[in-house]
Amino acid sequence: MRLILLGPPGVGKGTQAQFLIDRFEAIQLSTGDLLRAAVREGTELGVSAKGYMDRGELVPDGVILGLIGEKMKELSGKAVIFDGFPRTVPQAEGLDKLMEELNLEVDKALELTIDDEIVVKRLGSRRSCPECGRVYNIMFAPPKDEGVCDDDGTKLILRDDDKEEVIRNRLRVYHDQTAPLSEYYSNVGKLLQVNGDGKVEEIKARVEEAL
């Protein structure tokens, strides 16, 4: 199984990815991890990627696809969940071409759907401890004492990336760049959509049923 997880920030892709890894004994293929490993090991693609990263530029799709291709050859038939790639239709087209060259294919794209307002409320309810880094959600998993960390009593903060204007901007970027992937995979009969609103176990059951 080769599966792509889609969905806006805050929908819970990471949580469901872990369930899928356990359920299907899958490998989570993170482009960020691949880049860091290639740079660390000094491979040809890693050296190329480092040049872009050092200049503060985005690493081109061709380099990312090269890293994915190398890793897919290593995995030889194991179940794979793509994490953070593709983000755009051109990247999806590039991934399909790469898979074809390897005599493989993406089996399904699983999209977790949710209303923007629920995302804003969910992410805007997060509070973080600036001391130990622990994250709480005042709606679903609040601290024992309001406003302070359970572990060290530090006053909790609202991080900049959890502020409403930042969340809404992330959602706009998602709808502009990544949401078109739904239509792309729907057109080739590979899209599965699952309601991403609800308790973790409820969403997990929906994902399992869809697959």
Backbone as CSV, one residue per row, in Angstrom:
resi,resn,N_x,N_y,N_z,CA_x,CA_y,CA_z,C_x,C_y,C_z
1,MET,0.841,-1.200,0.000,0.000,0.000,0.000,0.875,1.249,0.000
2,ARG,0.565,2.146,-0.910,1.235,3.440,-0.949,0.140,4.505,-0.855
3,LEU,0.129,5.217,0.269,-0.988,6.091,0.615,-0.521,7.519,0.840
4,ILE,-1.290,8.480,0.308,-1.042,9.898,0.555,-2.116,10.411,1.503
5,LEU,-1.698,11.101,2.546,-2.642,11.704,3.496,-2.831,13.174,3.147
6,LEU,-4.078,13.575,2.983,-4.401,14.966,2.683,-5.302,15.538,3.770
7,GLY,-5.281,16.864,3.882,-6.153,17.526,4.851,-5.498,18.793,5.359
8,PRO,-6.307,19.741,5.799,-5.776,21.029,6.250,-5.006,20.916,7.560
9,PRO,-4.247,21.944,7.911,-3.564,21.939,9.214,-4.587,21.834,10.328
10,GLY,-4.254,21.054,11.349,-5.142,20.940,12.499,-6.202,19.874,12.397
11,VAL,-6.228,19.126,11.277,-7.272,18.108,11.115,-6.896,16.797,11.808
12,GLY,-5.637,16.622,12.165,-5.227,15.409,12.883,-4.552,14.362,12.009
13,LYS,-3.891,14.805,10.927,-3.225,13.849,10.035,-2.146,13.053,10.771
14,GLY,-1.396,13.724,11.641,-0.322,13.044,12.357,-0.830,11.915,13.225
15,THR,-1.943,12.158,13.907,-2.532,11.136,14.776,-2.991,9.937,13.960
16,GLN,-3.683,10.196,12.854,-4.171,9.102,12.023,-3.035,8.388,11.293
17,ALA,-1.979,9.128,10.955,-0.813,8.503,10.319,-0.216,7.447,11.244
18,GLN,-0.149,7.758,12.539,0.412,6.794,13.491,-0.438,5.537,13.569
19,PHE,-1.753,5.710,13.528,-2.660,4.557,13.514,-2.407,3.700,12.266
20,LEU,-2.262,4.346,11.123,-2.054,3.623,9.872,-0.710,2.902,9.850
21,ILE,0.304,3.530,10.442,1.629,2.905,10.538,1.533,1.608,11.335
22,ASP,0.810,1.670,12.457,0.655,0.483,13.297,-0.219,-0.571,12.617
23,ARG,-1.291,-0.113,11.995,-2.280,-1.025,11.398,-1.703,-1.782,10.199
24,PHE,-0.943,-1.081,9.360,-0.455,-1.690,8.123,1.054,-1.935,8.119
25,GLU,1.702,-1.751,9.280,3.159,-1.893,9.384,3.835,-1.074,8.279
26,ALA,3.387,0.166,8.175,3.834,1.050,7.095,5.034,1.893,7.519
27,ILE,5.736,2.399,6.530,6.833,3.337,6.726,6.307,4.733,6.417
28,GLN,6.516,5.679,7.347,6.111,7.065,7.110,7.244,7.773,6.389
29,LEU,6.973,8.195,5.162,8.003,8.811,4.343,7.865,10.325,4.423
30,SER,8.701,10.940,5.257,8.675,12.382,5.451,9.752,13.037,4.603
31,THR,9.351,13.972,3.743,10.342,14.643,2.890,11.334,15.440,3.727
32,GLY,10.869,15.991,4.851,11.780,16.724,5.741,12.866,15.817,6.288
33,ASP,12.470,14.611,6.718,13.439,13.642,7.244,14.414,13.204,6.153
34,LEU,13.891,12.974,4.942,14.750,12.560,3.829,15.792,13.622,3.515
35,LEU,15.358,14.889,3.512,16.283,15.989,3.236,17.385,16.068,4.286
36,ARG,16.971,16.012,5.552,17.959,16.121,6.633,18.958,14.968,6.586
37,ALA,18.467,13.760,6.305,19.355,12.594,6.248,20.339,12.713,5.078
38,ALA,19.840,13.167,3.925,20.705,13.293,2.745,21.782,14.348,2.959
39,VAL,21.406,15.452,3.598,22.376,16.513,3.900,23.419,15.997,4.886
40,ARG,22.944,15.305,5.905,23.839,14.774,6.940,24.834,13.772,6.352
41,GLU,24.354,12.942,5.417,25.196,11.897,4.839,26.053,12.419,3.683
42,GLY,25.756,13.646,3.216,26.555,14.238,2.157,26.396,13.573,0.807
43,THR,25.208,13.001,0.542,24.971,12.383,-0.765,24.926,13.468,-1.842
44,GLU,24.951,13.036,-3.109,24.928,14.001,-4.210,23.669,14.875,-4.137
45,LEU,22.523,14.234,-3.911,21.286,14.997,-3.790,21.281,15.842,-2.514
46,GLY,21.894,15.324,-1.462,21.975,16.060,-0.208,22.785,17.335,-0.346
47,VAL,23.905,17.246,-1.060,24.741,18.430,-1.296,23.964,19.466,-2.106
48,SER,23.240,18.987,-3.121,22.421,19.885,-3.935,21.351,20.559,-3.090
49,ALA,20.663,19.765,-2.257,19.601,20.303,-1.395,20.158,21.320,-0.414
50,LYS,21.332,21.031,0.168,21.927,21.916,1.166,22.204,23.298,0.578
51,GLY,22.610,23.317,-0.692,22.872,24.600,-1.337,21.640,25.487,-1.349
52,TYR,20.508,24.887,-1.698,19.255,25.650,-1.712,18.868,26.075,-0.296
53,MET,18.988,25.148,0.650,18.584,25.432,2.030,19.453,26.523,2.645
54,ASP,20.758,26.484,2.363,21.666,27.485,2.911,21.359,28.886,2.376
55,ARG,20.811,28.933,1.154,20.449,30.227,0.565,19.026,30.648,0.943
56,GLY,18.370,29.815,1.739,17.014,30.132,2.171,15.981,29.930,1.078
57,GLU,16.331,29.109,0.078,15.427,28.850,-1.037,14.722,27.508,-0.856
58,LEU,13.564,27.369,-1.506,12.868,26.092,-1.487,13.656,25.076,-2.301
59,VAL,13.721,23.856,-1.787,14.385,22.784,-2.533,13.482,22.391,-3.700
60,PRO,14.011,22.376,-4.936,13.172,22.076,-6.108,12.522,20.700,-6.035
61,ASP,11.379,20.589,-6.696,10.650,19.324,-6.705,11.510,18.182,-7.231
62,GLY,12.356,18.488,-8.223,13.185,17.440,-8.812,14.117,16.789,-7.804
63,VAL,14.670,17.594,-6.900,15.560,17.057,-5.865,14.757,16.209,-4.875
64,ILE,13.592,16.724,-4.466,12.737,15.968,-3.538,12.342,14.628,-4.150
65,LEU,11.935,14.652,-5.412,11.522,13.413,-6.083,12.698,12.440,-6.207
66,GLY,13.884,12.983,-6.405,15.063,12.120,-6.454,15.283,11.399,-5.133
67,LEU,15.115,12.124,-4.036,15.268,11.519,-2.705,14.191,10.460,-2.465
68,ILE,12.959,10.761,-2.864,11.868,9.792,-2.701,12.143,8.535,-3.525
69,GLY,12.626,8.745,-4.758,12.935,7.605,-5.619,13.974,6.688,-4.994
70,GLU,15.048,7.279,-4.431,16.085,6.480,-3.782,15.523,5.682,-2.609
71,LYS,14.667,6.339,-1.823,14.100,5.671,-0.642,13.136,4.566,-1.054
72,MET,12.324,4.800,-2.084,11.370,3.781,-2.522,12.101,2.522,-2.995
73,LYS,13.253,2.688,-3.618,14.036,1.525,-4.049,14.515,0.726,-2.832
74,GLU,14.887,1.435,-1.765,15.335,0.764,-0.540,14.199,-0.021,0.111
75,LEU,12.992,0.535,0.064,11.860,-0.053,0.792,11.284,-1.281,0.095
76,SER,11.513,-1.396,-1.175,11.136,-2.563,-1.979,9.842,-3.255,-1.550
77,GLY,8.738,-2.591,-1.806,7.442,-3.244,-1.622,6.774,-3.031,-0.280
78,LYS,7.442,-2.368,0.669,6.811,-2.123,1.964,5.715,-1.061,1.830
79,ALA,4.735,-1.122,2.741,3.667,-0.118,2.765,4.267,1.238,3.124
80,VAL,3.815,2.278,2.422,4.380,3.617,2.605,3.261,4.638,2.757
81,ILE,3.432,5.547,3.720,2.531,6.680,3.876,3.344,7.941,3.604
82,PHE,2.937,8.704,2.594,3.658,9.926,2.247,3.245,11.056,3.182
83,ASP,4.239,11.688,3.795,4.005,12.729,4.794,4.544,14.065,4.271
84,GLY,3.624,14.998,3.966,4.049,16.327,3.541,4.379,16.442,2.064
85,PHE,4.085,15.418,1.297,4.337,15.436,-0.142,3.391,14.447,-0.805
86,PRO,2.759,14.825,-1.909,2.830,16.110,-2.604,1.962,17.182,-1.940
87,ARG,2.331,18.447,-2.185,1.545,19.579,-1.692,0.836,20.317,-2.823
88,THR,1.267,20.060,-4.046,0.681,20.737,-5.202,0.415,19.717,-6.307
89,VAL,-0.422,20.101,-7.273,-0.715,19.203,-8.396,0.546,18.882,-9.204
90,PRO,1.416,19.867,-9.528,2.652,19.510,-10.245,3.506,18.490,-9.488
91,GLN,3.544,18.587,-8.164,4.286,17.601,-7.379,3.637,16.221,-7.488
92,ALA,2.301,16.186,-7.486,1.583,14.916,-7.625,1.865,14.285,-8.985
93,GLU,1.900,15.123,-10.015,2.202,14.628,-11.359,3.627,14.076,-11.408
94,GLY,4.550,14.776,-10.752,5.927,14.309,-10.698,6.052,12.991,-9.947
95,LEU,5.292,12.861,-8.861,5.319,11.623,-8.076,4.751,10.463,-8.890
96,ASP,3.676,10.706,-9.640,3.097,9.650,-10.473,4.101,9.177,-11.528
97,LYS,4.815,10.136,-12.118,5.807,9.784,-13.135,6.937,8.955,-12.520
98,LEU,7.369,9.374,-11.310,8.422,8.632,-10.612,7.958,7.208,-10.305
99,MET,6.731,7.072,-9.791,6.206,5.752,-9.458,6.149,4.862,-10.698
100,GLU,5.747,5.452,-11.815,5.665,4.690,-13.069,7.041,4.176,-13.473
101,GLU,8.072,5.016,-13.300,9.440,4.605,-13.637,9.907,3.454,-12.753
102,LEU,9.359,3.388,-11.529,9.728,2.327,-10.585,8.781,1.131,-10.656
103,ASN,7.848,1.169,-11.630,6.819,0.130,-11.757,5.967,0.015,-10.496
104,LEU,5.679,1.172,-9.914,4.831,1.258,-8.732,3.722,2.273,-9.016
105,GLU,2.823,2.449,-8.068,1.832,3.506,-8.187,1.311,3.894,-6.812
106,VAL,0.810,5.110,-6.709,0.109,5.538,-5.507,-1.240,4.833,-5.512
107,ASP,-1.559,4.127,-4.415,-2.809,3.362,-4.377,-4.015,4.245,-4.066
108,LYS,-3.897,5.060,-3.023,-5.017,5.897,-2.609,-4.513,7.210,-2.016
109,ALA,-5.369,8.220,-2.093,-5.144,9.479,-1.373,-6.295,9.610,-0.387
110,LEU,-5.975,9.629,0.883,-6.989,9.707,1.937,-7.061,11.137,2.447
111,GLU,-8.193,11.775,2.257,-8.358,13.167,2.673,-9.244,13.250,3.910
112,LEU,-8.714,13.873,4.955,-9.509,14.175,6.146,-10.121,15.558,5.950
113,THR,-11.436,15.623,5.960,-12.127,16.892,5.702,-12.671,17.480,6.995
114,ILE,-12.684,18.820,7.045,-13.167,19.500,8.244,-13.472,20.951,7.893
115,ASP,-14.409,21.532,8.568,-14.767,22.929,8.344,-13.665,23.848,8.882
116,ASP,-13.378,24.911,8.140,-12.321,25.844,8.559,-12.548,26.384,9.970
117,GLU,-13.787,26.686,10.303,-14.067,27.290,11.605,-13.742,26.341,12.752
118,ILE,-13.903,25.045,12.506,-13.551,24.056,13.535,-12.040,24.028,13.722
119,VAL,-11.294,24.136,12.618,-9.825,24.179,12.694,-9.375,25.404,13.484
120,VAL,-9.968,26.553,13.173,-9.594,27.791,13.868,-9.849,27.647,15.370
121,LYS,-10.982,27.069,15.708,-11.328,26.896,17.124,-10.408,25.876,17.788
122,ARG,-10.135,24.793,17.084,-9.311,23.712,17.628,-7.875,24.179,17.866
123,LEU,-7.248,24.778,16.841,-5.858,25.220,16.980,-5.743,26.438,17.879
124,GLY,-6.767,27.309,17.846,-6.742,28.494,18.693,-6.913,28.179,20.166
125,SER,-7.281,26.935,20.465,-7.454,26.517,21.859,-6.191,25.888,22.437
126,ARG,-5.135,25.813,21.636,-3.894,25.232,22.138,-3.134,26.240,22.996
127,ARG,-2.546,25.748,24.063,-1.687,26.555,24.925,-0.407,25.776,25.186
128,SER,0.701,26.473,25.215,1.994,25.803,25.325,2.767,26.300,26.540
129,CYS,3.552,25.390,27.095,4.444,25.766,28.191,5.769,26.224,27.597
130,PRO,6.158,27.486,27.821,7.415,27.982,27.239,8.647,27.351,27.888
131,GLU,8.460,26.707,29.025,9.581,26.115,29.752,9.877,24.693,29.259
132,CYS,8.858,23.812,29.295,9.093,22.408,28.946,8.564,22.038,27.560
133,GLY,7.758,22.910,26.956,7.256,22.654,25.614,5.976,21.851,25.545
134,ARG,5.448,21.434,26.691,4.214,20.631,26.679,3.054,21.460,26.118
135,VAL,2.205,20.801,25.315,1.085,21.481,24.674,-0.233,20.972,25.251
136,TYR,-1.115,21.892,25.569,-2.447,21.568,26.089,-3.500,22.092,25.108
137,ASN,-4.711,21.600,25.247,-5.838,22.167,24.520,-6.922,22.459,25.548
138,ILE,-7.266,23.733,25.676,-8.190,24.117,26.746,-9.598,23.576,26.508
139,MET,-9.871,23.082,25.292,-11.166,22.469,25.016,-11.160,20.971,25.328
140,PHE,-10.110,20.278,24.898,-10.101,18.813,24.964,-9.171,18.232,26.030
141,ALA,-8.060,18.902,26.290,-7.079,18.373,27.251,-6.458,19.525,28.031
142,PRO,-7.266,20.169,28.886,-6.768,21.336,29.627,-5.831,20.937,30.764
143,PRO,-5.040,21.882,31.253,-4.208,21.600,32.423,-5.092,21.445,33.659
144,LYS,-4.545,20.837,34.690,-5.315,20.641,35.930,-5.695,21.987,36.546
145,ASP,-4.746,22.903,36.552,-5.004,24.257,37.060,-4.995,25.211,35.877
146,GLU,-6.048,25.990,35.759,-6.226,26.839,34.595,-5.024,27.767,34.363
147,GLY,-4.493,27.704,33.123,-3.475,28.659,32.712,-2.047,28.334,33.085
148,VAL,-1.830,27.208,33.798,-0.449,26.883,34.183,-0.135,25.417,33.849
149,CYS,1.126,25.146,33.579,1.583,23.810,33.203,1.510,22.842,34.377
150,ASP,1.030,21.644,34.118,0.948,20.608,35.152,2.327,20.207,35.657
151,ASP,3.321,20.235,34.758,4.638,19.698,35.103,5.494,20.654,35.923
152,ASP,5.448,21.958,35.592,6.364,22.869,36.274,5.719,24.174,36.744
153,GLY,4.399,24.287,36.560,3.691,25.467,37.061,3.923,26.745,36.283
154,THR,4.603,26.642,35.121,4.860,27.822,34.294,3.564,28.307,33.644
155,LYS,3.420,29.623,33.529,2.232,30.175,32.881,2.221,29.807,31.404
156,LEU,1.099,29.259,30.937,0.971,28.830,29.549,0.795,30.033,28.623
157,ILE,1.230,29.860,27.374,1.147,30.940,26.400,0.410,30.468,25.141
158,LEU,-0.094,31.434,24.385,-0.647,31.188,23.058,0.460,31.489,22.054
159,ARG,0.968,30.460,21.387,2.060,30.657,20.437,1.582,31.462,19.233
160,ASP,2.529,32.142,18.589,2.172,32.970,17.431,1.468,32.161,16.350
161,ASP,1.939,30.921,16.115,1.341,30.130,15.031,-0.011,29.536,15.406
162,ASP,-0.463,29.763,16.647,-1.800,29.337,17.053,-2.771,30.513,17.146
163,LYS,-2.313,31.700,16.733,-3.194,32.867,16.732,-4.106,32.815,15.508
164,GLU,-5.319,33.363,15.663,-6.344,33.203,14.634,-5.893,33.680,13.259
165,GLU,-5.242,34.844,13.190,-4.875,35.378,11.877,-3.852,34.481,11.173
166,VAL,-2.961,33.857,11.962,-1.955,32.962,11.387,-2.616,31.668,10.909
167,ILE,-3.539,31.149,11.714,-4.254,29.919,11.339,-5.033,30.131,10.046
168,ARG,-5.730,31.271,9.973,-6.529,31.536,8.767,-5.641,31.697,7.534
169,ASN,-4.461,32.255,7.706,-3.534,32.381,6.579,-3.040,31.003,6.134
170,ARG,-2.742,30.117,7.098,-2.323,28.756,6.764,-3.422,28.023,6.001
171,LEU,-4.664,28.265,6.403,-5.794,27.642,5.712,-5.935,28.181,4.289
172,ARG,-5.709,29.487,4.119,-5.780,30.066,2.774,-4.724,29.440,1.857
173,VAL,-3.515,29.297,2.390,-2.432,28.688,1.613,-2.811,27.248,1.245
174,TYR,-3.386,26.535,2.208,-3.797,25.154,1.956,-4.831,25.088,0.838
175,HIS,-5.861,25.925,0.923,-6.925,25.896,-0.082,-6.399,26.286,-1.466
176,ASP,-5.451,27.206,-1.499,-4.908,27.662,-2.785,-3.985,26.618,-3.422
177,GLN,-3.119,26.014,-2.598,-2.050,25.178,-3.139,-2.326,23.683,-3.067
178,THR,-2.898,23.230,-1.941,-2.977,21.791,-1.687,-4.364,21.204,-1.935
179,ALA,-5.417,21.957,-1.652,-6.770,21.433,-1.842,-7.039,20.933,-3.264
180,PRO,-6.453,21.558,-4.327,-6.689,21.025,-5.681,-6.266,19.572,-5.865
181,LEU,-5.459,19.043,-4.948,-5.082,17.631,-5.035,-6.297,16.717,-4.892
182,SER,-7.335,17.191,-4.195,-8.564,16.391,-4.051,-9.139,16.072,-5.422
183,GLU,-9.249,17.096,-6.251,-9.796,16.900,-7.595,-8.860,16.033,-8.434
184,TYR,-7.556,16.262,-8.276,-6.577,15.491,-9.049,-6.736,13.995,-8.788
185,TYR,-6.781,13.609,-7.508,-6.886,12.183,-7.179,-8.300,11.641,-7.389
186,SER,-9.293,12.506,-7.272,-10.669,12.093,-7.575,-10.802,11.726,-9.056
187,ASN,-10.161,12.505,-9.909,-10.258,12.281,-11.359,-9.648,10.953,-11.793
188,VAL,-8.727,10.435,-10.985,-8.118,9.140,-11.331,-8.653,8.018,-10.445
189,GLY,-9.745,8.316,-9.720,-10.423,7.285,-8.931,-9.673,6.810,-7.709
190,LYS,-8.823,7.672,-7.147,-8.006,7.245,-6.002,-8.316,8.003,-4.709
191,LEU,-9.308,8.885,-4.728,-9.575,9.724,-3.562,-10.558,9.063,-2.603
192,LEU,-10.173,9.002,-1.332,-11.072,8.595,-0.254,-11.232,9.793,0.674
193,GLN,-12.455,10.149,1.020,-12.694,11.272,1.918,-13.323,10.792,3.222
194,VAL,-12.790,11.292,4.322,-13.257,10.901,5.649,-13.486,12.163,6.472
195,ASN,-14.593,12.210,7.157,-14.900,13.338,8.041,-13.874,13.383,9.171
196,GLY,-13.136,14.485,9.264,-12.082,14.599,10.269,-12.514,15.290,11.549
197,ASP,-13.813,15.495,11.718,-14.319,16.135,12.933,-14.831,15.068,13.888
198,GLY,-14.457,15.171,15.146,-14.913,14.207,16.140,-13.774,13.729,17.008
199,LYS,-14.053,12.717,17.818,-13.032,12.153,18.690,-12.071,11.297,17.872
200,VAL,-10.855,11.165,18.389,-9.799,10.438,17.674,-10.255,9.030,17.292
201,GLU,-10.881,8.315,18.234,-11.299,6.936,17.961,-12.396,6.879,16.903
202,GLU,-13.271,7.896,16.877,-14.323,7.938,15.860,-13.716,8.116,14.471
203,ILE,-12.751,9.031,14.373,-12.104,9.283,13.085,-11.304,8.059,12.651
204,LYS,-10.641,7.432,13.608,-9.878,6.219,13.322,-10.773,5.137,12.729
205,ALA,-11.967,4.973,13.294,-12.915,3.959,12.798,-13.368,4.304,11.371
206,ARG,-13.579,5.590,11.090,-13.975,6.002,9.748,-12.860,5.725,8.737
207,VAL,-11.609,6.014,9.146,-10.469,5.790,8.267,-10.347,4.298,7.951
208,GLU,-10.477,3.473,8.977,-10.347,2.014,8.785,-11.441,1.501,7.855
209,GLU,-12.660,2.031,8.032,-13.763,1.612,7.172,-13.527,2.041,5.727
210,ALA,-12.997,3.241,5.542,-12.749,3.758,4.184,-11.708,2.938,3.454
211,LEU,-10.721,2.454,4.217,-9.635,1.681,3.593,-9.995,0.217,3.417
